[in-house]
Structure formats: structure tokens, C-alpha cells
Amino acid sequence: MDEFKCFCCGKSIEVELDTSPTCWNPAYDALWFRAYGNFGSTIFDPLPTGRKGTEFLQIVICDGCVLKGAHTVAHVHNIREHETADVELFISRIKKERRESHATD
């Protein structure tokens, strides 16, 4: 895959290329998302086949589209030593960070 486009709007995304598709190469002004399947999915839930490796779907979404839908995105802060995690809407986190940055200006 030589050219990467935003999954939502189709905008071209600049990505540093690597020879391995499993590497998380930097995508500029965008975020990578990777899905290893889901039990409830009717389109992608790979079962172990005995083959080496892992199967996943990978997409890139531009920052603009993430911000446009931030009110539907959950930001999860997982504390690895514990089984619990803090969850908040991503838009709440963005607003909080903007308030904090304006307070320090």
C-alpha cells in the first residue's frame, strides 16, 4: 500500500514508509487504528489457524475527522498494574487540555 488515505474523508495522509506492514510508521496529522477482530463482527473475526503471525485490519484517520467526531470517541487511560481503567469522552479531554493551555498562557 503506497498511498494512505483517511478512512473517513479520503484525504491523502503522509506516512513514513517501512518495508514491514506491521510497523507503526508515523502518520502526520493522523492516527492509526488497528483491529484484531471482534466476536460480534460479521466481517472480520479471524480465528487462530495455526499459522505464525497475527491478522488485523489497519486504517488511518486524519486528525480533522477525529476532532469532528470527538464527541463519540472514548479516551481510555489504562493503568496496566490494575484491572480498571479511566474512561472519558475524547472531546472532554480536548476541552480540558485547551482550558489548561489557556490558563498557562
Secondary structure, 3 states (H helix, E strand, C coil): CCCEECCCCCCEECECCCCCCCCCCCECCEEEEEECCCCCCCCCCCCCCCCCCCCCEEEEEEHHHHHHCHHHCEEEEECCCCCCEEEEEHHHHHHHHHHHHHHHC
